[in-house]
């Protein structure tokens, strides 16, 4: 089925080109400065303003590959999280992970490993102009949005830092000039999810307005089914063994976690104050708070490929399958009762909490615009995890408590001269702090002589990183002629990070694996002071012979800071743990060319973009099982491809939009000759032992993680009035992904087959938008796929030997079919 769909998408675009109606563009990426006449207002394309260059421009006028999603599309398709944005942008993938950074965001085949909390994402998330680099942002709910922009490729100059693969820019709504009150309630059948949102916007005066928005969500059911059964978990006491005893075995029951997962409960709220004392000066202050509770942090981990020929998991003995199913058990309550961070009854959980405040100030004079963005953000994430991800009698559990806070201030000046030259200059300061604590149960071992609360702790970790960033940047634009513009600029970045890591408590039975803080070799406490500097230049040449055509070429570079893997392990087998925990910056350099056009009298938009970028020191995290250590490695890579996008909005059928895309991406390692072998890889499969505890393979020329060659989408929406009192609308959207390997280490067992998902929605309401009822369906084909993978802990073996056998592959699964009924009223 999938190749046929791909062929249809490709043939559809080819046919459009032959008929002089070429192909691609997201529904919301279809805007120009076109001024519609009364006749043209019957249909045709509408405009969306984007801020890809930190100033308001039509999406068709910027020399950047942008998928812009309008407020209407956000509402019609329920785009309420970073994960749901991936349904709109085919080249963007989100892998929800339980541990480490909490996410793997991938765009054009470039992304960051999820297993290290110290790695910031190569795909940066920007909310209301402020940078959010932590993967846990996917836990954040978003609603009452003005627009979302997906900027593809390096974006160093205009978006703070670390945007080597692209930017997801989210803009929330401001108070308007008239009172607005909205109440929206919905019910989703798969997860038995109730959701209620309320929005109140009110102009307190001609110059001052307020907007309050809140949303509460409660799931009575879940997306995944937990099929685990109770089992006995037996521990032995090291202190008793050391005294010559039998270890005083104690057995406890590990009950199944809830059958339906994740049963999320979330509240989020936002308050916005907007003050415009003059028509030149605007203050916008936003404050937000989010709290999200789930009954498991690894609810979407699925054993979808087994390492053994039997097809049974090495962890559970159950079949591996592409299903929305997991096997996970709670802590035994007797162990959890005094275990750090755990719930007394041993329940698995994830608790995410965040607060943020952003102040945007804009002063717009005749010849100069001054903008200031001040931001504070704080997040805390606590969880209790069945950290084998598929539970059994030898299970390991863990808890974690990690916090992040950041202060930032950005100031920029943009000239607005009538002459050919204009200048933008600015600066950024950011101060960050990460605190991290983790407690792990493993090896069926306890220690009755341990400090209170640590009897069942096998090892614990404590780490922090304090960071400070200074950056200055500038861009000069030169209008060579009325239609030809040259722009060039650069960003200078100076970063310092001070980090600390130790394992303050280890069960004595495990100190042969985990280096204690008072280790005799002096390596029990790891500190690092890292200093990084970078200059990232970029230049673009744009030719706009008419308002309906833009041709551009761009040279771009980008930089993502090095850092410290706070989530790592200080292994006794590692001769230099500091090298395991620290990693170098990631940089990108390359070119992009494109044509953006609007034809057929503003009925058809066609964008064609080609790109090639080289990445140096791409940051890749790896669990080295022979030495029991996480290691952040670096490799060189390249991504290149072609994107074709279209949207057609005919005058002949008012309210109809047809849109789609075909994208080809070739993303591969260009230098990874000393890559680690995947678990169980044999010499016949390319794994070469280099020591008793190390083996290597050559991955040069191998595809990157989550990098399908072909992706695309095809959809249509239709809205029309029914008489003078009512209106109706619908949309149907298909997304295609070719096959890809979610493993960054070439494991053929991990491969995800190609797939197609189908979303649809229908809505009916009052012509004046006073009320509306809608039905929204997502993944109606109930397609299962994974967007990231880890080896099953304690599975696989014999790496580098002829007898090697692979580990079970545990994938980060997507959401199943969901159908939601939604009622909206405005008054």
HURAGI-V583155 format. One record per residue. N is the residue number from 1. RES is the residue in one small letter. OMEGA is omega in degrees with one decimal (NA if undefined). Layout:
n->{N,N}
res->{RES,RES}
omega->{OMEGA,OMEGA}
This chain:
n->{1,2,3,4,5,6,7,8,9,10,11,12,13,14,15,16,17,18,19,20,21,22,23,24,25,26,27,28,29,30,31,32,33,34,35,36,37,38,39,40,41,42,43,44,45,46,47,48,49,50,51,52,53,54,55,56,57,58,59,60,61,62,63,64,65,66,67,68,69,70,71,72,73,74,75,76,77,78,79,80,81,82,83,84,85,86,87,88,89,90,91,92,93,94,95,96,97,98,99,100,101,102,103,104,105,106,107,108,109,110,111,112,113,114,115,116,117,118,119,120,121,122,123,124,125,126,127,128,129,130,131,132,133,134,135,136,137,138,139,140,141,142,143,144,145,146,147,148,149,150,151,152,153,154,155,156,157,158,159,160,161,162,163,164,165,166,167,168,169,170,171,172,173,174,175,176,177,178,179,180,181,182,183,184,185,186,187,188,189,190,191,192,193,194,195,196,197,198,199,200,201,202,203,204,205,206,207,208,209,210,211,212,213,214,215,216,217,218,219,220,221,222,223,224,225,226,227,228,229,230,231,232,233,234,235,236,237,238,239,240,241,242,243,244,245,246,247,248,249,250,251,252,253,254,255,256,257,258,259,260,261,262,263,264,265,266,267,268,269,270,271,272,273,274,275,276,277,278,279,280,281,282,283,284,285,286,287,288,289,290,291,292,293,294,295,296,297,298,299,300,301,302,303,304,305,306,307,308,309,310,311,312,313,314,315,316,317,318,319,320,321,322,323,324,325,326,327,328,329,330,331,332,333,334,335,336,337,338,339,340,341,342,343,344,345,346,347,348,349,350,351,352,353,354,355,356,357,358,359,360,361,362,363,364,365,366,367,368,369,370,371,372,373,374,375,376,377,378,379,380,381,382,383,384,385,386,387,388,389,390,391,392,393,394,395,396,397,398,399,400,401,402,403,404,405,406,407,408,409,410,411,412,413,414,415,416,417,418,419,420,421,422,423,424,425,426,427,428,429,430,431,432,433,434,435,436,437,438,439,440,441,442,443,444,445,446,447,448,449,450,451,452,453,454,455,456,457,458,459,460,461,462,463,464,465,466,467,468,469,470,471,472,473,474,475,476,477,478,479,480,481,482,483,484,485,486,487,488,489,490,491,492,493,494,495,496,497,498,499,500,501,502,503,504,505,506,507,508,509,510,511,512,513,514,515,516,517,518,519,520,521,522,523,524,525,526,527,528,529,530,531,532,533,534,535,536,537,538,539,540,541,542,543,544,545,546,547,548,549,550,551,552,553,554,555,556,557,558,559,560,561,562,563,564,565,566,567,568,569,570,571,572,573,574,575,576,577,578,579,580,581,582,583,584,585,586,587,588,589,590,591,592,593,594,595,596,597,598,599,600,601,602,603,604,605,606,607,608,609,610,611,612,613,614,615,616,617,618,619,620,621,622,623,624,625,626,627,628,629,630,631,632,633,634,635,636,637,638,639,640,641,642,643,644,645,646,647,648,649,650,651,652,653,654,655,656,657,658,659,660,661,662,663,664,665,666,667,668,669,670,671,672,673,674,675,676,677,678,679,680,681,682,683,684,685,686,687,688,689,690,691,692,693,694,695,696,697,698,699,700,701,702,703,704,705,706,707,708,709,710,711,712,713,714,715,716,717,718,719,720,721,722,723,724,725,726,727,728,729,730,731,732,733,734,735,736,737,738,739,740,741,742,743,744,745,746,747,748,749,750,751,752,753,754,755,756,757,758,759,760,761,762,763,764,765,766,767,768,769,770,771,772,773,774,775,776,777,778,779,780,781,782,783,784,785,786,787,788,789,790,791,792,793,794,795,796,797,798,799,800,801,802,803,804,805,806,807,808,809,810,811,812,813,814,815,816,817,818,819,820,821,822,823,824,825,826,827}
res->{x,x,x,x,x,x,x,x,x,x,x,x,x,x,x,x,x,x,x,x,x,x,x,x,x,x,x,x,x,x,x,x,x,x,x,x,x,x,x,x,x,x,x,x,x,x,x,x,x,x,x,x,x,x,x,x,x,x,x,x,x,x,x,x,x,x,x,x,x,x,x,x,x,x,x,x,x,x,x,x,x,x,x,x,x,x,x,x,x,x,x,x,x,x,x,x,x,x,x,x,x,x,x,x,x,x,x,x,x,x,x,x,x,x,x,x,x,x,x,x,x,x,x,x,x,x,x,x,x,x,x,x,x,x,x,x,x,x,x,x,x,x,x,x,x,x,x,x,x,x,x,x,x,x,x,x,x,x,x,x,x,x,x,x,x,x,x,x,x,x,x,x,x,x,x,x,x,x,x,x,x,x,x,x,x,x,x,x,x,x,x,x,x,x,x,x,x,x,x,x,x,x,x,x,x,x,x,x,x,x,x,x,x,x,x,x,x,x,x,x,x,x,x,x,x,x,x,x,x,x,x,x,x,x,x,x,x,x,x,x,x,x,x,x,x,x,x,x,x,x,x,x,x,x,x,x,x,x,x,x,x,x,x,x,x,x,x,x,x,x,x,x,x,x,x,x,x,x,x,x,x,x,x,x,x,x,x,x,x,x,x,x,x,x,x,x,x,x,x,x,x,x,x,x,x,x,x,x,x,x,x,x,x,x,x,x,x,x,x,x,x,x,x,x,x,x,x,x,x,x,x,x,x,x,x,x,x,x,x,x,x,x,x,x,x,x,x,x,x,x,x,x,x,x,x,x,x,x,x,x,x,x,x,x,x,x,x,x,x,x,x,x,x,x,x,x,x,x,x,x,x,x,x,x,x,x,x,x,x,x,x,x,x,x,x,x,x,x,x,x,x,x,x,x,x,x,x,x,x,x,x,x,x,x,x,x,x,x,x,x,x,x,x,x,x,x,x,x,x,x,x,x,x,x,x,x,x,x,x,x,x,x,x,x,x,x,x,x,x,x,x,x,x,x,x,x,x,x,x,x,x,x,x,x,x,x,x,x,x,x,x,x,x,x,x,x,x,x,x,x,x,x,x,x,x,x,x,x,x,x,x,x,x,x,x,x,x,x,x,x,x,x,x,x,x,x,x,x,x,x,x,x,x,x,x,x,x,x,x,x,x,x,x,x,x,x,x,x,x,x,x,x,x,x,x,x,x,x,x,x,x,x,x,x,x,x,x,x,x,x,x,x,x,x,x,x,x,x,x,x,x,x,x,x,x,x,x,x,x,x,x,x,x,x,x,x,x,x,x,x,x,x,x,x,x,x,x,x,x,x,x,x,x,x,x,x,x,x,x,x,x,x,x,x,x,x,x,x,x,x,x,x,x,x,x,x,x,x,x,x,x,x,x,x,x,x,x,x,x,x,x,x,x,x,x,x,x,x,x,x,x,x,x,x,x,x,x,x,x,x,x,x,x,x,x,x,x,x,x,x,x,x,x,x,x,x,x,x,x,x,x,x,x,x,x,x,x,x,x,x,x,x,x,x,x,x,x,x,x,x,x,x,x,x,x,x,x,x,x,x,x,x,x,x,x,x,x,x,x,x,x,x,x,x,x,x,x,x,x,x,x,x,x,x,x,x,x,x,x,x,x,x,x,x,x,x,x,x,x,x,x,x,x,x,x,x,x,x,x,x,x,x,x,x,x,x,x,x,x,x,x,x,x,x,x,x,x,x,x,x,x,x,x,x,x,x,x,x,x,x,x,x,x,x,x,x,x,x,x,x,x,x,x,x,x,x,x,x,x,x,x,x,x,x,x,x,x,x,x,x,x,x,x,x,x,x,x,x,x,x,x,x,x,x,x,x,x}
omega->{-175.0,178.7,179.0,178.9,177.9,-179.9,178.8,178.9,-178.2,-179.8,177.9,179.1,-179.9,178.8,178.3,-179.8,-179.2,-179.0,-177.6,173.9,-168.2,-163.2,154.7,167.7,176.3,-179.2,-176.8,-177.6,-169.7,-168.9,172.2,176.4,-176.8,178.2,-173.7,172.6,178.9,-179.9,-177.5,-178.8,177.0,-178.0,-179.2,-174.8,177.3,-173.0,167.6,177.4,176.9,179.9,-177.6,176.4,177.4,167.9,-174.3,-179.9,170.1,179.5,-179.8,-177.1,-175.7,179.4,-176.8,173.8,-174.3,164.4,-177.9,-174.7,-174.5,178.4,-179.5,179.1,176.8,-179.2,-176.6,-176.3,175.1,177.5,-171.3,176.4,176.1,179.1,-176.7,174.9,-178.7,178.3,-178.8,-175.2,-171.4,-178.3,-177.9,178.4,178.8,174.2,179.7,179.9,-178.5,-171.0,178.0,-178.9,178.4,-177.1,167.7,178.0,-174.8,179.2,-175.4,177.0,179.9,178.6,-177.6,-179.9,-178.9,-168.1,178.5,179.0,-177.9,-179.1,173.2,-171.8,173.7,172.0,-176.2,173.3,-179.2,-178.9,-179.9,174.8,-178.1,-175.5,174.3,-172.7,-174.3,-179.3,180.0,177.1,179.5,174.8,-175.4,173.4,177.6,175.0,-175.7,-175.7,175.2,178.7,171.9,177.9,174.1,-179.3,-172.6,-178.8,-178.0,-177.8,-172.3,-166.0,-169.4,-170.8,167.4,-177.7,168.5,-177.7,-176.7,-179.5,-178.7,-175.4,166.0,-176.4,-175.7,180.0,179.6,-176.5,175.5,171.4,179.1,-177.2,-179.8,178.1,179.7,179.0,-175.6,171.2,-176.0,177.9,-178.9,174.9,178.2,-167.4,-176.3,-178.1,-175.1,-171.6,172.7,179.0,178.6,179.3,177.0,-178.4,176.5,178.7,-173.9,174.7,-178.7,175.5,178.0,-174.7,-171.1,179.0,179.7,175.5,178.1,-179.0,178.6,178.9,176.9,-179.3,177.9,177.2,174.2,179.2,-178.2,179.0,-176.0,178.1,177.6,-176.9,-179.5,174.4,178.4,171.8,177.9,177.4,-175.2,178.0,173.0,-173.5,178.8,-178.1,178.9,176.8,-179.0,179.2,177.1,-179.4,-179.1,179.6,177.4,-177.0,175.3,179.1,179.0,177.1,173.3,-176.0,177.5,167.9,-178.3,-178.3,-179.1,-174.8,13.4,-178.6,-177.0,169.1,-173.9,166.6,172.9,-178.9,179.0,175.2,-179.9,173.7,-179.6,-176.1,179.4,-177.1,174.8,178.2,178.8,-171.2,-179.0,172.5,177.2,-178.8,179.9,173.6,-177.3,177.3,-178.4,171.6,-173.0,178.0,177.0,-176.2,176.2,178.5,-179.8,-174.0,-177.0,177.1,-174.6,172.9,-173.6,175.0,179.6,178.3,-178.2,-179.8,179.9,-176.7,179.5,-179.2,175.9,-179.0,-172.2,-173.4,179.0,179.4,171.4,-175.5,174.8,-177.0,179.3,-171.4,170.3,179.6,-175.3,-176.6,174.8,167.2,163.8,-174.4,-179.1,178.5,-174.6,-171.0,-178.9,-177.0,-176.6,174.7,-176.7,169.6,-175.9,-178.9,177.1,-177.6,169.1,179.4,166.4,179.7,179.6,179.2,-179.7,173.1,-178.4,173.6,-179.3,175.5,174.5,176.5,178.6,172.8,-172.2,177.2,-177.8,-173.4,-175.3,171.6,178.8,177.5,178.1,176.0,176.9,-175.1,166.8,178.0,178.2,173.6,172.2,178.5,175.7,175.6,168.4,-166.3,163.0,-160.9,160.6,177.8,170.4,-163.5,176.2,-174.6,178.4,-169.8,170.4,174.2,178.3,170.7,-178.8,174.4,-178.7,-179.7,178.5,169.4,-175.3,170.3,176.1,175.8,176.5,179.5,178.7,-179.7,-179.4,177.5,-179.0,-174.9,178.3,-177.6,-175.6,-176.2,171.5,-171.1,169.9,175.2,179.7,179.6,-179.6,170.0,175.8,176.1,-174.4,175.5,172.3,174.0,-170.3,174.2,179.6,-177.2,-169.1,171.2,177.8,173.9,-180.0,-175.0,173.9,-179.5,-177.9,179.0,-177.9,174.0,-179.7,179.7,-175.5,-175.8,-176.3,178.0,175.1,175.2,176.5,179.5,171.7,-177.3,170.8,171.8,171.9,-177.4,177.2,-176.7,169.6,176.0,170.5,-175.2,179.4,177.9,175.6,176.1,-177.7,176.4,-177.0,172.9,178.2,-175.6,-173.9,-178.0,175.9,178.4,178.2,-179.5,-179.4,173.7,173.1,-177.6,175.9,-176.5,174.5,177.5,175.3,-172.5,-177.2,176.8,172.1,175.1,-167.8,176.3,173.7,171.4,-177.1,179.4,-174.4,-179.5,171.6,177.9,-174.7,-177.6,-179.7,-177.2,179.8,-177.3,-177.0,-178.9,177.4,-177.5,-177.5,176.7,-178.5,173.8,179.1,169.5,-175.2,178.6,-178.0,173.9,-179.4,170.0,-178.0,178.3,170.8,-179.9,177.4,176.1,-179.2,177.1,-178.3,-177.1,175.7,-178.2,-178.1,-176.8,175.3,174.0,-177.1,170.6,-176.1,169.3,-175.6,171.0,178.1,-174.1,171.4,-169.7,167.6,-177.8,-169.1,-177.5,-177.8,-176.3,-173.0,179.7,172.8,-173.0,176.0,-178.4,-178.3,-178.7,-178.2,-176.5,178.9,176.2,177.5,-171.2,-178.6,-179.9,-172.8,178.1,177.1,-179.7,179.8,178.4,178.0,-171.5,178.0,175.7,-177.7,174.4,173.9,-174.8,174.5,-173.8,-178.2,174.8,176.4,175.9,-173.7,175.1,177.9,175.9,176.5,-175.7,174.7,-175.5,169.7,-179.1,174.9,-179.5,175.5,178.9,172.2,-171.8,-175.2,-179.8,-173.4,173.5,-179.6,-172.2,179.5,178.5,177.1,-178.8,168.4,179.2,175.0,-177.3,175.7,-179.6,174.1,-175.3,177.3,171.2,179.7,-178.3,-179.4,179.1,177.8,-174.1,176.9,167.8,-178.6,179.6,-172.0,172.9,-175.3,179.0,-176.7,177.9,-178.9,171.6,174.0,-171.9,180.0,-179.4,167.1,-175.9,173.8,-180.0,175.0,-177.5,-175.1,172.1,173.8,175.0,174.9,-172.8,-179.1,178.9,175.8,174.7,172.2,-173.8,177.7,-179.7,-176.5,173.8,179.2,178.8,174.2,-178.6,-177.1,176.0,176.5,174.2,-178.9,-176.3,-178.4,176.1,-174.4,172.4,178.9,-179.5,177.2,-177.8,-179.6,-178.9,176.0,179.4,177.1,-176.9,177.9,176.9,-174.8,170.7,178.1,174.5,178.2,-177.6,177.3,172.4,-178.2,177.7,177.7,176.7,171.9,-173.6,-177.9,-173.6,-171.5,172.2,-178.1,178.4,174.9,172.4,175.1,-173.9,176.0,176.4,179.5,170.9,171.3,-179.5,179.9,177.8,177.5,177.2,174.9,-174.1,170.6,-178.8,-176.7,-179.8,-174.6,-164.5,175.5,178.3,175.7,-178.1,174.9,172.0,-178.0,173.6,177.0,177.9,174.8,-176.5,179.7,-178.5,-179.7,-179.4,179.8,178.8,179.8,177.0,177.3,170.4,-175.4,171.3,-176.3,177.1,178.0,-178.8,-175.1,175.1,179.4,-178.5,175.0,174.0,-179.1,-179.5,176.2,-175.3,168.2,171.9,173.0,179.7,177.5,173.8,-174.8,179.3,178.1,-178.8,178.9,179.4,179.0,-178.8,-178.2,176.2,-170.1,172.9,168.9,179.0,-179.8,-174.4,173.1,-174.6,179.4,177.3,176.9,176.3,174.4,176.3,-172.4,172.7,-173.1,177.5,-179.5,173.3,178.8,178.3,NA}
